[in-house]
Amino acid sequence: MVVTVQPSSASIDELRSRMRGTLLQPADYQYDAARTIWNAMIDRRPALIARCVSASDVIAAFEFGKAENMEITIRGGGHNVAGQCIVDDALMIDLSPMKGIRIDPVNRTARVEPGVVWGEFDQEAQAFGLATVGGTVAHTGVAGLTLGGGFGWLTNKYGMTIDNLLSADVITAEGDLIHASVDENSDLFWGLCGAGANFGIVTSFEYQLHPVGPQILGGMILYPLDQITEVLTFYRDFIQSSPDELTAYAAALTTPDGHQVVAIAICYCGDLEQGDQVVEPLRQIGTPVADLIRPSTYQEQQAILTQASPYGRQNYWKAGLSRTLSDDAIRVIAEFAPQVPSPFTVTVITGTAGANTRILPDATAYVHRDAVFNAMLLSSWESSEDSDQNIQWTRDFYHELRPHLTGGVYVNDLDDPADEGKTRLLEAYGANYDRLVDLKMKYDPENVFRHNQNIAPQAT
Ligand SMILES: Cc1cc2nc3c(=O)[nH]c(=O)nc-3n(C[C@H](O)[C@H](O)[C@H](O)COP(=O)(O)OP(=O)(O)OC[C@H]3O[C@@H](n4cnc5c(N)ncnc54)[C@H](O)[C@@H]3O)c2cc1C
């Protein structure tokens, strides 16, 4: 039995007086809004929510949590499907008010605080014609995405988000604020690049930016779902030979007017005329129901998937990486996609065979550099009464698909560890796992940072 000791009101008042941000308790009127995260399946009630506005707030809250022996969770964008940023009766260190973004257009770098979401970052960087590799949904947090690895529309050209991370400020389990980069605390920096939620609280990220725009070629082309086998087979071969400027994802989805389709969504970040020639074969696979590929701004491109992923729905995910997309995998996808129980569910196949695959697997904590494909079963529905049916469909689908994937999983796709099972974390980190355990022993031997996809120190 877990006995939760709650701090006294005097010590809570003392923390409140140390913070520039607000400290919320269940009776406070902003409390419910502050405990709401993207996945509506997660309905938890922390004892305290420390809404931090600065690194000093984070240090004060963290020191308090440790002194009071509280469970401590860290919230960035609050977008992770597993919902580990919030736990009943715990102290949630909420970084979402930390919204600072500073673009250096001369050196093409950005300093970003951990409450920033991708739509905000893109807006600031695009004001200077710049961008880095970021998530494809505007309200996803920069922090959690980066610390798990990070894929987006620029991945084939510029690698993963971590391949563009230059440095980070980190509050360690000891409560010290340290800087990590390839030159300073380089072992920690290596761990932050893919397993970062385990080693401290990042209060600032520094990124490399790249010129993007003013226009890119973006959007999607839609085919009827009964052509899914032809479309996925074509896609599999097409993305392996396309230039790095093109990143393309395939998806089985239901349009807002109720039609089941297979879509190929693209972003070409080079010369527009060349891009048009590159994507022309995608228009010839069969007879499209809609061709929505056209020049647009990068910010418009970053918005094309946002509306389809709102706050407030129930969500349950299964995913797996693969070096190949075999005929058998396509057969399973073609069998399950038409039976999807919810119109909000999307089966996504990402194929990223570019710059991200040319990094050595031990260069960052993220290890699966040779896995070109990621098959993601992103189940989403409105009413909790429909949960059993949707979860069962996802599990059955994944059970059939998994033997046809070569293995590994992207840590940011993992759902609740109790549901995923123990071996999944080993699958996420593969040959880098032991090195991560050693790093955890060095930086967090007491496992203070445990509400995440947790790399347990050997001692615990
Ligand atoms: C709709 C949707 C779209 C997505 N699209 C993409 C995509 O295009 N590309 C991609 O790579 N991923 C994508 N993801 C996955 C995404 O990367 C993860 O959900 C990520 O964890 C979100 O980060 P967050 O800060 O919003 O989450 P949170 O839930 O706030 O945090 C997730 C984890 O990170 C830890 N954490 C957060 N901030 C910090 C910090 N500053 N220091 C230390 N630990 C911290 C938390 O403790 C928690 O364990 C998507 C997810 C969703 C739901």
The ligand as an SDF file (V2000), in Angstrom:
LIG
                    3D

 53 58  0  0  0  0  0  0  0  0999 V2000
   -1.5340   14.5530  -31.5490 C   0  0  0  0  0  0  0  0  0  0  0  0
   -0.0720   14.2040  -31.3640 C   0  0  0  0  0  0  0  0  0  0  0  0
    0.8190   14.4430  -32.3950 C   0  0  0  0  0  0  0  0  0  0  0  0
    2.1680   14.1200  -32.2490 C   0  0  0  0  0  0  0  0  0  0  0  0
    3.0210   14.3500  -33.2860 N   0  0  0  0  0  0  0  0  0  0  0  0
    4.3220   14.0460  -33.1640 C   0  0  0  0  0  0  0  0  0  0  0  0
    5.2400   14.3020  -34.2160 C   0  0  0  0  0  0  0  0  0  0  0  0
    4.8830   14.8350  -35.2590 O   0  0  0  0  0  0  0  0  0  0  0  0
    6.5260   13.9530  -34.0410 N   0  0  0  0  0  0  0  0  0  0  0  0
    6.9730   13.3640  -32.9000 C   0  0  0  0  0  0  0  0  0  0  0  0
    8.1570   13.0670  -32.8030 O   0  0  0  0  0  0  0  0  0  0  0  0
    6.1300   13.1130  -31.8740 N   0  0  0  0  0  0  0  0  0  0  0  0
    4.8250   13.4410  -31.9910 C   0  0  0  0  0  0  0  0  0  0  0  0
    3.9650   13.1860  -30.9560 N   0  0  0  0  0  0  0  0  0  0  0  0
    4.4610   12.5310  -29.7440 C   0  0  0  0  0  0  0  0  0  0  0  0
    5.0700   13.5780  -28.8180 C   0  0  0  0  0  0  0  0  0  0  0  0
    6.4120   13.7430  -29.1810 O   0  0  0  0  0  0  0  0  0  0  0  0
    4.9740   13.1290  -27.3600 C   0  0  0  0  0  0  0  0  0  0  0  0
    3.6400   12.9930  -27.0020 O   0  0  0  0  0  0  0  0  0  0  0  0
    5.7050   14.0770  -26.4180 C   0  0  0  0  0  0  0  0  0  0  0  0
    5.9520   13.4120  -25.2010 O   0  0  0  0  0  0  0  0  0  0  0  0
    4.8910   15.3320  -26.1540 C   0  0  0  0  0  0  0  0  0  0  0  0
    5.6290   16.2140  -25.3580 O   0  0  0  0  0  0  0  0  0  0  0  0
    4.8720   17.1690  -24.3160 P   0  0  0  0  0  0  0  0  0  0  0  0
    5.8840   18.0540  -23.7120 O   0  0  0  0  0  0  0  0  0  0  0  0
    3.7110   17.7950  -24.9950 O   0  0  0  0  0  0  0  0  0  0  0  0
    4.3160   16.0870  -23.3130 O   0  0  0  0  0  0  0  0  0  0  0  0
    4.1960   15.9290  -21.7260 P   0  0  0  0  0  0  0  0  0  0  0  0
    3.0700   14.9810  -21.5620 O   0  0  0  0  0  0  0  0  0  0  0  0
    4.1390   17.2260  -21.0370 O   0  0  0  0  0  0  0  0  0  0  0  0
    5.5580   15.2280  -21.3520 O   0  0  0  0  0  0  0  0  0  0  0  0
    5.9300   13.9620  -21.8490 C   0  0  0  0  0  0  0  0  0  0  0  0
    7.0640   13.3780  -21.0000 C   0  0  0  0  0  0  0  0  0  0  0  0
    8.2060   14.2240  -21.0710 O   0  0  0  0  0  0  0  0  0  0  0  0
    8.5970   14.6520  -19.7590 C   0  0  0  0  0  0  0  0  0  0  0  0
    8.9590   16.0650  -19.8420 N   0  0  0  0  0  0  0  0  0  0  0  0
    8.2110   17.0430  -20.4000 C   0  0  0  0  0  0  0  0  0  0  0  0
    8.8750   18.2080  -20.3330 N   0  0  0  0  0  0  0  0  0  0  0  0
   10.0450   17.9460  -19.7180 C   0  0  0  0  0  0  0  0  0  0  0  0
   11.1770   18.7450  -19.3660 C   0  0  0  0  0  0  0  0  0  0  0  0
   11.2250   20.0490  -19.6650 N   0  0  0  0  0  0  0  0  0  0  0  0
   12.2160   18.1650  -18.7430 N   0  0  0  0  0  0  0  0  0  0  0  0
   12.1990   16.8410  -18.4620 C   0  0  0  0  0  0  0  0  0  0  0  0
   11.1610   16.0340  -18.7780 N   0  0  0  0  0  0  0  0  0  0  0  0
   10.1050   16.5850  -19.3980 C   0  0  0  0  0  0  0  0  0  0  0  0
    7.3700   14.4090  -18.8870 C   0  0  0  0  0  0  0  0  0  0  0  0
    7.7080   14.1770  -17.5660 O   0  0  0  0  0  0  0  0  0  0  0  0
    6.7260   13.2030  -19.5380 C   0  0  0  0  0  0  0  0  0  0  0  0
    7.3060   12.0220  -19.0650 O   0  0  0  0  0  0  0  0  0  0  0  0
    2.6280   13.5410  -31.0530 C   0  0  0  0  0  0  0  0  0  0  0  0
    1.7250   13.3240  -30.0090 C   0  0  0  0  0  0  0  0  0  0  0  0
    0.3960   13.6380  -30.1570 C   0  0  0  0  0  0  0  0  0  0  0  0
   -0.5530   13.3450  -29.0520 C   0  0  0  0  0  0  0  0  0  0  0  0
  1  2  1  0
  2  3  1  0
  2 52  2  0
  3  4  2  0
  4  5  1  0
  4 50  1  0
  5  6  2  0
  6  7  1  0
  6 13  1  0
  7  8  2  0
  7  9  1  0
  9 10  1  0
 10 11  2  0
 10 12  1  0
 12 13  2  0
 13 14  1  0
 14 15  1  0
 14 50  1  0
 15 16  1  0
 16 17  1  0
 16 18  1  0
 18 19  1  0
 18 20  1  0
 20 21  1  0
 20 22  1  0
 22 23  1  0
 23 24  1  0
 24 25  2  0
 24 26  1  0
 24 27  1  0
 27 28  1  0
 28 29  2  0
 28 30  1  0
 28 31  1  0
 31 32  1  0
 32 33  1  0
 33 34  1  0
 33 48  1  0
 34 35  1  0
 35 36  1  0
 35 46  1  0
 36 37  1  0
 36 45  1  0
 37 38  2  0
 38 39  1  0
 39 40  1  0
 39 45  2  0
 40 41  1  0
 40 42  2  0
 42 43  1  0
 43 44  2  0
 44 45  1  0
 46 47  1  0
 46 48  1  0
 48 49  1  0
 50 51  2  0
 51 52  1  0
 52 53  1  0
M  END
$$$$
